[in-house]
Amino acid sequence: MKTNANWIQQADIALQRAAKRARALAERTNTPLHVMRNGRIVKIMPGAADAVLHEEPPAYEAKKP
């Protein structure tokens, strides 16, 4: 029987493998990727410099009085 920790580790490994495949496919097809950097969603062109094409504004935060 699998433990929760083992299942979580396997899911993390699968997500990392999927991200690597997505990046490779984007490089081959010259397609931009959306990734999270410093808490923001950023559109990049994968490759040598990972040029940032577009950066989302920070998440809305309600101002406290």
C-alpha angles and dihedrals in degrees: 000000000000120000122225091248091054092048092049092050091050092049091050091051091049092051091050090049091049091050091051091051092047091052092049091049091048091051092050094048097037090238125150122244130214113223137166115249124172092345094308132103109242129188110219139177106230117229139080098334103020090224113211110235100177136001124203118229116256117279116276113265121188112236113240117223 
